[in-house]
Amino acid sequence: MTTSAERPWPRRLWIAGVAVLAVLAAAVTWFVVGRGESGAEVPAAVPTTTEPPSEEQLLAGAEAVLKARASALLAGRLPQYLQYVDPENQQLRQRDQQVFANLRKLGLSRLSYQVDTNWAPEVQAQHGPSARALRVLMQLQIAGIDSAPRATSLGYTFAERDGRWLLVDDDDLAAETNLSAYREPWDLGAIEVARRPGVLVVVPAGERPNAERLAREAQPAIPIVHSITRRAQAGILVVAMADSRSMSDEWRTGGHPAAAVAVPNFAPANPEASEFKVTGSRVVINPDQRTKADRLLLAHEFTHAAMEPLGDRAPIWLVEGFAMYVENELAARGEYQDEIDDQRQELLSEKIPALVVLPIDGVFHGDYDEDSYGVAWIIVEYLVSKYGQAKVNALYADLARGPDAPAAREQVLRKHLKIGEAALVAALKKYDGPD
């Protein structure tokens, strides 16, 4: 994650903040029973009854609707997609038509839905006696971008009308606001996309020039991230919407709104989708920063995206220092070498001498405020200079797996560096820059 603060040199380089690895965990750690892949369209009709339908009828009807809609969307059949939407709810049908168009633009290779049977259906009497709101897991995979289907959660209301089950609303679920603290870009009005090797950028309709710009800016960021991290995603989705709901208010660091954040992609870890794992990440840019974001910001966030699948237990000085290291390496290869050298010397003369312990999780800004990111960068630069990139990458992988207890981290440091934290801090105070 990066904050919106700027560095004091002629052109902006991005300040890094705390990486968010578990922001979405609550949205996808609930249990979902596996229902299979999207297949051929199936009817959603059930016998009309005078009594409210049973839960079994509700689930069977909802699953049939969801399966048919997934199939229709993948095949590009809008009439079939909409035939399961309440014809009397024109606003819902318009939203659904827009979502269909948006998802088609993304280029999905896989799409499926599963009902969360562990979430009690909620009565929605305003839509009729049979109407119930359900929590639904949507799994979608963007061709050439996602290595596995990404899970996102929805709140859908279904009702029986004249012997057919229909989708009658998509925002009735009382707990829907807890499903995620943001909205997916395809739910925020018409979108446009831009594709370049390894990246897909999503922007609001009318902002295609910015999408193309960001896709171009990503091109120098992708190879340097790959070369330093030695890790690669199939591709990465970059979200640069104007709507504030595209980014959670919780994504803040040190009191500053994040300029961008690498948000983990969760995918089911087993066929039953009862456990989830991080398979990659997407980058969400703060709406206020979407026209200012550049290759340096993207390199920073792409680094987080590359490292997140390793685990979320690495100390924050390493998480942010590593991303800052990649960002500054890209900056130094461009037009910012002098600025990078100046910042290094300032940190080495004013901040590193005051270092007592490595920057601490939870109070990362601590005594250094925004310079915590610079201090973290110096630590990683020293480690790479002293031990080599491969050794630092191995250290990161071990620390990311955890546990994050101080004693465990000390043991990992000694395993890879042959010294502990106190000796590392002492060595940093003698560091005068890379050779």
C-alpha positions as CSV (number, residue, x, y, z in Angstrom):
1,M,0.0,0.0,0.0
2,T,1.2,3.5,-0.6
3,T,0.0,6.8,1.0
4,S,-0.9,10.0,-0.7
5,A,2.0,11.9,0.8
6,E,4.7,13.1,-1.5
7,R,8.5,13.1,-1.2
8,P,10.3,16.4,-1.2
9,W,11.9,16.2,-4.6
10,P,11.0,17.8,-8.0
11,R,8.8,14.9,-9.2
12,R,6.8,12.6,-7.0
13,L,8.0,9.3,-5.9
14,W,5.5,7.3,-3.9
15,I,5.7,6.9,-0.1
16,A,4.9,3.3,0.9
17,G,2.5,2.2,3.7
18,V,1.4,-0.9,5.4
19,A,0.5,-3.8,3.0
20,V,-2.9,-5.2,3.6
21,L,-3.0,-9.0,3.4
22,A,-6.0,-9.8,5.5
23,V,-8.4,-6.9,4.7
24,L,-10.7,-9.3,2.7
25,A,-10.3,-12.3,4.8
26,A,-13.6,-11.8,6.6
27,A,-15.3,-11.6,3.3
28,V,-14.3,-15.1,2.2
29,T,-13.6,-17.2,5.3
30,W,-17.1,-18.4,5.6
31,F,-18.1,-21.9,4.5
32,V,-19.5,-22.6,1.1
33,V,-20.7,-26.0,-0.2
34,G,-19.3,-26.8,-3.6
35,R,-21.8,-26.9,-6.4
36,G,-19.7,-27.8,-9.4
37,E,-18.7,-25.8,-12.5
38,S,-21.0,-23.6,-14.6
39,G,-22.6,-25.8,-17.1
40,A,-25.6,-26.0,-19.5
41,E,-28.6,-23.8,-18.8
42,V,-31.1,-25.5,-16.5
43,P,-34.7,-24.6,-15.7
44,A,-35.4,-22.8,-12.5
45,A,-39.1,-23.8,-12.3
46,V,-40.6,-25.5,-9.2
47,P,-44.2,-26.4,-8.5
48,T,-46.3,-23.4,-7.2
49,T,-47.4,-23.8,-3.6
50,T,-49.6,-21.9,-1.3
51,E,-47.2,-22.3,1.6
52,P,-43.9,-20.6,1.8
53,P,-41.3,-22.8,0.0
54,S,-39.0,-25.0,2.0
55,E,-35.4,-24.1,2.4
56,E,-34.5,-27.0,0.1
57,Q,-36.8,-25.6,-2.6
58,L,-35.2,-22.2,-2.1
59,L,-31.7,-23.4,-2.4
60,A,-32.5,-25.6,-5.4
61,G,-34.2,-22.7,-7.2
62,A,-31.4,-20.3,-6.4
63,E,-28.7,-22.7,-7.5
64,A,-30.5,-23.3,-10.8
65,V,-30.8,-19.6,-11.5
66,L,-27.2,-19.0,-10.6
67,K,-25.9,-21.8,-12.8
68,A,-28.0,-20.7,-15.8
69,R,-26.9,-17.1,-15.4
70,A,-23.2,-18.1,-15.2
71,S,-23.5,-20.1,-18.4
72,A,-25.4,-17.3,-20.2
73,L,-22.8,-14.7,-19.2
74,L,-19.8,-16.9,-20.4
75,A,-21.6,-17.5,-23.7
76,G,-22.6,-13.9,-24.1
77,R,-26.3,-14.5,-24.1
78,L,-27.9,-11.4,-22.5
79,P,-31.5,-12.4,-22.9
80,Q,-31.0,-15.7,-21.1
81,Y,-29.0,-13.9,-18.4
82,L,-31.9,-11.5,-17.8
83,Q,-34.7,-14.0,-18.0
84,Y,-34.0,-14.9,-14.4
85,V,-34.4,-11.3,-13.2
86,D,-37.6,-9.9,-11.9
87,P,-39.3,-8.2,-14.8
88,E,-41.0,-5.8,-12.5
89,N,-37.7,-4.5,-11.0
90,Q,-36.5,-2.3,-13.8
91,Q,-33.7,-0.8,-11.8
92,L,-32.3,-4.2,-11.0
93,R,-32.6,-5.3,-14.6
94,Q,-30.7,-2.2,-15.7
95,R,-27.9,-2.8,-13.1
96,D,-27.7,-6.4,-14.2
97,Q,-27.4,-5.5,-17.8
98,Q,-24.6,-3.2,-17.0
99,V,-22.8,-5.8,-14.9
100,F,-23.2,-8.3,-17.8
101,A,-21.6,-5.8,-20.2
102,N,-18.8,-5.0,-17.8
103,L,-17.9,-8.7,-17.1
104,R,-17.9,-9.5,-20.8
105,K,-15.4,-6.7,-21.3
106,L,-13.0,-8.3,-18.7
107,G,-12.8,-11.4,-20.7
108,L,-13.7,-14.2,-18.2
109,S,-12.4,-17.7,-18.7
110,R,-14.4,-19.1,-15.8
111,L,-17.4,-18.0,-13.8
112,S,-19.4,-19.9,-11.1
113,Y,-21.6,-19.1,-8.1
114,Q,-22.2,-21.1,-4.9
115,V,-24.8,-20.5,-2.2
116,D,-23.5,-20.3,1.3
117,T,-25.6,-22.8,3.0
118,N,-24.2,-21.9,6.4
119,W,-25.7,-18.4,6.2
120,A,-29.4,-18.5,7.3
121,P,-31.7,-17.1,4.5
122,E,-33.2,-13.8,5.5
123,V,-36.9,-13.1,5.0
124,Q,-37.6,-10.2,2.6
125,A,-41.3,-9.8,2.8
126,Q,-41.3,-6.7,0.7
127,H,-40.7,-8.9,-2.3
128,G,-43.4,-11.4,-1.4
129,P,-43.9,-14.3,1.0
130,S,-41.3,-16.6,-0.7
131,A,-38.5,-14.0,-0.9
132,R,-35.3,-14.8,0.9
133,A,-31.9,-13.1,0.8
134,L,-28.9,-15.4,0.5
135,R,-25.2,-15.0,0.7
136,V,-23.5,-16.2,-2.5
137,L,-19.9,-16.8,-3.4
138,M,-19.0,-15.7,-6.9
139,Q,-15.8,-17.1,-8.5
140,L,-14.4,-15.5,-11.6
141,Q,-11.2,-15.9,-13.5
142,I,-10.0,-13.3,-16.0
143,A,-8.3,-14.9,-19.0
144,G,-4.5,-14.2,-19.1
145,I,-4.6,-12.4,-15.7
146,D,-5.8,-14.7,-12.9
147,S,-4.0,-18.0,-12.2
148,A,-7.2,-19.3,-10.4
149,P,-10.8,-18.1,-10.0
150,R,-11.0,-15.3,-7.5
151,A,-13.7,-15.4,-4.8
152,T,-16.0,-12.4,-4.1
153,S,-19.2,-12.4,-2.0
154,L,-22.6,-11.2,-2.9
155,G,-26.0,-10.7,-1.3
156,Y,-28.8,-11.9,-3.6
157,T,-32.6,-12.1,-2.9
158,F,-34.6,-14.8,-4.7
159,A,-38.4,-15.2,-4.8
160,E,-40.8,-17.7,-6.4
161,R,-43.1,-16.1,-9.0
162,D,-45.7,-18.2,-10.9
163,G,-43.7,-21.4,-10.4
164,R,-40.3,-19.9,-11.3
165,W,-37.5,-18.7,-9.1
166,L,-36.2,-15.2,-9.9
167,L,-33.5,-12.8,-8.7
168,V,-35.5,-9.9,-7.3
169,D,-32.9,-7.8,-5.6
170,D,-29.1,-7.6,-5.0
171,D,-28.9,-5.4,-1.9
172,D,-31.3,-6.7,0.7
173,L,-29.0,-8.8,2.8
174,A,-28.6,-7.3,6.3
175,A,-25.0,-8.3,6.5
176,E,-24.1,-7.3,3.0
177,T,-22.0,-4.4,4.2
178,N,-19.9,-6.8,6.1
179,L,-19.2,-8.9,3.0
180,S,-16.6,-6.4,1.8
181,A,-15.7,-2.8,2.5
182,Y,-15.6,-1.8,-1.1
183,R,-17.5,-2.6,-4.4
184,E,-16.1,-4.4,-7.4
185,P,-15.5,-2.2,-10.4
186,W,-18.1,-3.9,-12.5
187,D,-20.7,-2.9,-9.9
188,L,-19.9,0.8,-10.3
189,G,-21.4,1.7,-13.6
190,A,-20.1,1.4,-17.2
191,I,-16.4,0.6,-17.5
192,E,-13.6,0.6,-20.1
193,V,-10.6,-1.6,-20.1
194,A,-7.1,-1.4,-21.5
195,R,-4.9,-4.5,-22.0
196,R,-1.1,-4.8,-22.3
197,P,1.1,-7.8,-21.7
198,G,0.6,-8.9,-18.1
199,V,-1.9,-6.2,-17.1
200,L,-5.6,-5.3,-17.5
201,V,-6.6,-1.8,-16.4
202,V,-10.3,-1.0,-15.5
203,V,-11.5,2.6,-15.5
204,P,-14.9,4.4,-15.7
205,A,-16.5,4.9,-19.1
206,G,-15.0,8.0,-20.7
207,E,-11.6,7.6,-19.1
208,R,-10.0,5.2,-21.7
209,P,-6.9,7.5,-22.2
210,N,-6.1,7.1,-18.5
211,A,-6.5,3.3,-18.8
212,E,-4.1,3.3,-21.8
213,R,-1.6,5.5,-19.8
214,L,-1.7,3.2,-16.8
215,A,-1.2,0.1,-19.0
216,R,1.8,1.8,-20.6
217,E,3.2,2.8,-17.2
218,A,2.9,-0.8,-16.0
219,Q,5.2,-2.1,-18.8
220,P,8.5,-1.1,-17.2
221,A,7.2,-2.0,-13.7
222,I,6.4,-5.6,-14.5
223,P,9.9,-6.8,-15.6
224,I,11.8,-5.2,-12.7
225,V,9.3,-6.7,-10.2
226,H,9.8,-10.1,-11.8
227,S,13.6,-9.8,-11.9
228,I,14.0,-8.8,-8.3
229,T,11.3,-10.8,-6.6
230,R,11.9,-13.9,-8.9
231,R,8.2,-14.3,-8.7
232,A,5.5,-13.7,-11.3
233,Q,1.7,-13.7,-11.5
234,A,0.0,-14.7,-14.7
235,G,-1.1,-11.1,-14.9
236,I,-2.5,-8.3,-12.7
237,L,-5.7,-6.4,-12.6
238,V,-5.4,-2.6,-12.0
239,V,-8.6,-0.9,-10.8
240,A,-8.6,2.9,-11.3
241,M,-12.3,3.9,-10.8
242,A,-13.6,7.3,-10.0
243,D,-16.2,6.0,-7.5
244,S,-14.9,6.2,-3.9
245,R,-16.6,2.8,-3.2
246,S,-13.9,1.1,-5.3
247,M,-11.6,1.5,-2.3
248,S,-12.2,0.8,1.3
249,D,-11.9,3.5,3.9
250,E,-10.1,1.0,6.0
251,W,-7.1,1.0,3.6
252,R,-5.2,3.7,5.4
253,T,-1.8,3.9,6.9
254,G,-0.4,6.4,9.4
255,G,-3.5,8.4,9.1
256,H,-3.1,8.9,5.4
257,P,-5.5,7.5,2.7
258,A,-3.6,5.0,0.6
259,A,-2.7,6.1,-2.9
260,A,-3.0,2.5,-3.9
261,V,-3.2,-1.0,-2.4
262,A,-2.4,-4.5,-3.5
263,V,-5.6,-6.4,-2.5
264,P,-5.2,-10.2,-2.2
265,N,-7.1,-12.5,-4.4
266,F,-8.6,-15.4,-2.5
267,A,-9.4,-18.7,-4.1
268,P,-10.9,-21.9,-2.6
269,A,-8.2,-24.2,-1.3
270,N,-10.4,-27.3,-1.5
271,P,-13.3,-28.6,-3.7
272,E,-15.8,-27.7,-0.9
273,A,-14.6,-24.1,-0.8
274,S,-14.5,-24.3,3.0
275,E,-10.9,-22.9,3.1
276,F,-9.3,-20.2,1.1
277,K,-5.8,-19.3,0.0
278,V,-4.1,-16.2,-1.5
279,T,-3.3,-16.9,-5.2
280,G,-2.3,-13.4,-6.3
281,S,-3.4,-9.9,-6.0
282,R,-5.0,-7.0,-7.8
283,V,-4.1,-3.3,-7.4
284,V,-6.7,-0.8,-6.5
285,I,-5.8,2.9,-7.0
286,N,-7.3,5.6,-4.9
287,P,-9.8,7.5,-7.0
288,D,-8.1,10.8,-6.1
289,Q,-4.8,9.4,-7.4
290,R,-5.9,7.5,-10.5
291,T,-4.7,10.1,-13.0
292,K,-1.4,10.7,-11.1
293,A,-0.4,7.1,-10.5
294,D,2.8,6.1,-12.4
295,R,5.2,3.3,-13.0
296,L,6.9,3.8,-9.6
297,L,3.6,3.4,-7.7
298,L,2.7,0.4,-9.8
299,A,6.2,-1.2,-9.3
300,H,5.7,-0.8,-5.5
301,E,2.2,-2.4,-5.5
302,F,3.1,-5.1,-8.0
303,T,5.9,-6.1,-5.6
304,H,3.3,-6.5,-2.8
305,A,1.2,-8.5,-5.2
306,A,4.1,-10.8,-6.1
307,M,5.0,-11.5,-2.5
308,E,1.6,-11.8,-0.9
309,P,1.0,-15.5,-1.8
310,L,4.1,-16.4,0.4
311,G,2.2,-15.5,3.6
312,D,1.4,-12.5,5.7
313,R,3.7,-12.9,8.7
314,A,6.8,-11.0,7.4
315,P,7.7,-8.0,9.5
316,I,6.5,-4.7,8.1
317,W,10.0,-3.3,7.7
318,L,10.7,-6.1,5.3
319,V,7.3,-6.0,3.5
320,E,7.5,-2.2,2.9
321,G,11.3,-2.1,2.6
322,F,11.3,-4.7,-0.2
323,A,8.6,-2.8,-2.1
324,M,10.5,0.4,-1.7
325,Y,13.7,-1.2,-2.8
326,V,12.0,-2.3,-6.1
327,E,10.4,1.1,-6.6
328,N,13.7,2.9,-6.0
329,E,15.6,0.6,-8.3
330,L,13.2,1.5,-11.1
331,A,13.5,5.2,-10.2
332,A,17.3,5.0,-10.2
333,R,17.3,3.4,-13.7
334,G,15.3,6.4,-14.9
335,E,15.6,10.1,-14.3
336,Y,15.7,10.0,-10.5
337,Q,19.2,8.8,-9.7
338,D,20.3,12.1,-8.1
339,E,17.1,12.2,-5.9
340,I,17.6,8.6,-4.8
341,D,21.2,9.3,-3.8
342,D,20.2,12.5,-1.9
343,Q,17.5,10.7,0.0
344,R,19.9,7.8,0.9
345,Q,22.4,10.2,2.3
346,E,19.9,12.0,4.3
347,L,18.5,8.8,5.8
348,L,22.0,7.5,6.5
349,S,23.1,10.7,8.3
350,E,19.9,11.6,10.1
351,K,17.7,8.5,10.6
352,I,19.8,5.3,10.7
353,P,22.1,6.5,13.5
354,A,19.0,6.8,15.7
355,L,17.9,3.3,14.9
356,V,17.6,1.1,18.1
357,V,15.4,-1.7,16.8
358,L,14.0,-2.6,13.4
359,P,10.8,-0.7,12.7
360,I,8.0,-2.4,14.6
361,D,4.7,-3.8,13.4
362,G,1.6,-2.0,14.4
363,V,3.5,1.3,15.0
364,F,5.4,1.3,11.8
365,H,5.6,5.0,11.5
366,G,6.9,5.3,15.1
367,D,9.6,7.8,15.6
368,Y,10.3,8.1,11.9
369,D,6.8,9.1,10.7
370,E,6.9,8.9,6.8
371,D,10.6,8.2,7.0
372,S,9.8,4.7,8.2
373,Y,9.5,3.7,4.6
374,G,12.8,5.2,3.8
375,V,14.4,3.5,6.8
376,A,12.9,0.2,5.7
377,W,14.3,0.7,2.2
378,I,17.8,1.3,3.6
379,I,17.6,-1.9,5.6
380,V,16.6,-4.0,2.5
381,E,19.2,-2.2,0.3
382,Y,21.9,-3.0,2.9
383,L,20.8,-6.7,3.0
384,V,20.9,-7.0,-0.8
385,S,24.3,-5.3,-0.9
386,K,25.7,-7.5,1.8
387,Y,24.0,-10.9,1.2
388,G,22.7,-10.8,-2.3
389,Q,19.2,-10.8,-3.7
390,A,18.6,-14.5,-3.5
391,K,19.4,-14.6,0.2
392,V,17.0,-11.7,0.9
393,N,14.3,-13.4,-1.1
394,A,14.8,-16.6,0.9
395,L,14.7,-14.6,4.1
396,Y,11.4,-13.0,3.1
397,A,9.8,-16.3,2.2
398,D,10.8,-17.8,5.6
399,L,9.6,-14.8,7.6
400,A,6.3,-14.6,5.5
401,R,5.4,-18.1,6.6
402,G,5.7,-17.1,10.2
403,P,5.1,-17.3,13.1
404,D,5.5,-13.6,13.7
405,A,6.8,-13.9,17.3
406,P,10.0,-12.0,18.0
407,A,11.9,-15.1,19.0
408,A,10.9,-16.9,15.8
409,R,11.9,-13.9,13.6
410,E,15.2,-13.8,15.4
411,Q,15.8,-17.4,14.7
412,V,15.1,-16.9,11.0
413,L,17.4,-13.9,10.8
414,R,20.2,-16.0,12.3
415,K,19.5,-18.9,9.9
416,H,19.9,-16.7,6.8
417,L,22.2,-13.9,7.9
418,K,24.1,-15.5,10.7
419,I,23.4,-12.5,12.9
420,G,20.4,-11.4,15.0
421,E,18.5,-8.1,15.1
422,A,20.9,-6.3,17.4
423,A,23.9,-7.1,15.3
424,L,21.9,-6.1,12.1
425,V,21.0,-2.7,13.6
426,A,24.7,-2.2,14.5
427,A,25.8,-3.1,11.0
428,L,23.2,-0.7,9.5
429,K,24.8,2.2,11.4
430,K,28.1,1.5,9.6
431,Y,26.5,1.2,6.1
432,D,27.4,4.1,3.8
433,G,25.5,3.0,0.6
434,P,25.9,0.3,-2.1
435,D,29.2,-0.2,-3.7
